[in-house]
Amino acid sequence: MRMTVTFTSQGRILEAALFLPPENTTELSPALLFEGSMTGATQQVSERMAHELSEEGFVCLVLDHSFYGDDEALAQAWESPGKRVQDIKAGLKFLSEQSAVNESAVVGVGVSVGAEYLAQAIHDLPLCKGFVMVQGPFDDSQNYIETLGVPTLIVDENNLDGAVDEISIWVRSLMGSSEQKPSPSIDWSMSEK
């Protein structure tokens, strides 16, 4: 299920696409925050992967950013790396505080140049237990992983079906079945806390 959620970053209201697993689950879900580049193609890649991974039991959040996209103003043709990193941190906090999310099972997924921004946010705000880089042939984001201190997976964006399977298996083995906390009822409203 896809829904639009809002949270604040830098005094602005941001929108994000939240993909929820089937409602019949009785466990808190691992969560994935997707960060891509500012091109429409990467947004489509992120949303497609998020949708498919939510069907496998993950809560997935795909960000829209301050000063770019459909938040409170018209789309801008520029971006600020510092502002993007702040948006990612706000998104990570929002995601980890949701009642359906296992807060000890949050993983960042960076697509293309978004991996660089996500790596900086993970370095500054240690909420993620892992980091996935979805990398194309011209991306050079791997130099950021050495300073993160979290397990990292690099997948090829040219095989998205394989990437979804690889991410799912890797995150589940990273978190281990003992990380799942049973919950008798989950509030799927996903309101901001």
N, C-alpha and C positions, 0 to 999 in steps of 0.2 A: 504494500500500500504506500502510495506517495502522498505526502502532504507538505504544505508550505508552513514553515515556522519562522518566527522572528526572535531576535535577541539584539542586545545593544553592543556596540563597539565604538569607541572614540566619540561617544555622545550621539551616535546615529543609530537608527534602527536598520538592521540588516535582515534580508530574507535568505532562507536556505531551503533546499529541497531535502526533506527527511523521508527516507525509505524505511518502512517498518517490516519486520518479518510477519509471517502469518500469526493471527491473534490467538491461535490455540496453544501457543507455547506457554509453558509454566516455569521457565527459567529466565533469569536475567540474561540479556543478550550481549555478546561481544559487540563493540561499536567501531565503526570505521569512519574517519573524517577524510573526505576527498578534497584535494587542492590541485587545481590544474592551471594551465596558462589562461590568458584572457581571450583566447580565440574560441569561436563557437564550436569548432571541431573537438577541442579538448573537453569542453563542457558536455558535449554529447557523449564522448567516451566515458567521462566520469559518471554521468547519469545512467548510462547503459550498465556499467559495471556495478554501480550502487544498486540498481534495480535487481540485477541477477544475484548479487550477494545477499540482498535482503530476503530473497526467496529461499536462501540457504540458512536463514536464521540470524543474520547480522542486522543491527541497526546502522544505517548509513546516512551521513550528512554531507551534502554537496553545497559548498559555500557560494554566495554571491558577495561582492565586496563593496566597501565604502567607496564612493566616488566613481564607481564603475558598475554598470548593470542596472537592475530594476529595483534599487532600494528606495530612497526617498527623493531622488532627483533623476534627471536625464542621464543617460550613459555618457561617460567621459572618454575621450580618446587618449588618455594617459593613465599611468598607474604610478603609485608610490610604493616602493618595496617595504618601507617602514610601516606604512598603513596596512598593507596586505598582511604582514607578520602580526600586527595587532589584531586584525580581523580573525586570523587563524587561531590565535590564542583565545579570543572570545568564543569562537566556535568550539574549540576543545573544551573549554570550561562548561559551556552550555550543554554539549553532548554528554560529558561525564557526569553531569548533575541530573540527568533524566532518570525517572523512576524505573524504566524498562532496561536501563543499561547497567551492565556489570562494570562499575567504575575502575576495576582493576584489570579490565580487558579492553582498553581503548588503543587502537592502532591508527597511525596516520598513513594515508595513501597519497603520494605525490605523483602527479602525472605531468611529464615534460618539465618545463621550467618551474611549475608549481612545486616540484620536489625541493628546489632550493629554498623557497620561502617556508615550506613546511618544516624542513630540516632546521632552519633558524628558530622557528617557533618551538619545536620540540626541544632544542638545546636550551632555550630560555625558560620554558615551562614544562617541567618533567611529568606530564600527565600520561604520555603515550608509553606503552609497554613494548611497542615495536614500530617499525617504519618500513613501508613498502614503496619502492620507486618503480613506476611504470615508465620505462625509458625508451625513447625512439633512437634511431641511428645517429642523430646529430646532437643528442643531449649529452651534457657533460656534468652531471650532478653528483657523480659518485664520490668526488672529493669531499663532500659534506658529511658523509656517513661516519668518518673516523672519530669525530668529536661528539657524537650523539650518546654513546654509551647504552644504546638499546639494540637488540637484534634487528637486522636489516635483510630484506629480500629485494632483489632486483629482477624485474620481469620485463619481457619484451612487448612493447605496445603493438607490434605487428601481428600478434596472435592473441586477440582479446579473449576469445573463448578459453584458450589455454591459460591466460593470465587470471581469469576469474577462478578457475579450478585451482590453480597454483596458490593464489592468495587465500582461498578458503581453507585448503589443506594446511598451509603454513601457519595461518593464524590459529586454527584449532589446535595444532600440535604445539605452538608457542604457548597458548593459554592452558592447555591440558584440561582434561575433563574435570579435574578437582577444582578448577577456578570457577566453575559454574555454581551459582548460589540458587537453590530452589526458592521459588516465590509463589505463594498460594494465589495471588492475584496481582496483575500488573496494570498500572494506570497508563493506558495508551493515549491519553490526551496530550502528553508532551508539552505541558505548559512551561514557560520560563520560570525559574526559581530565583 
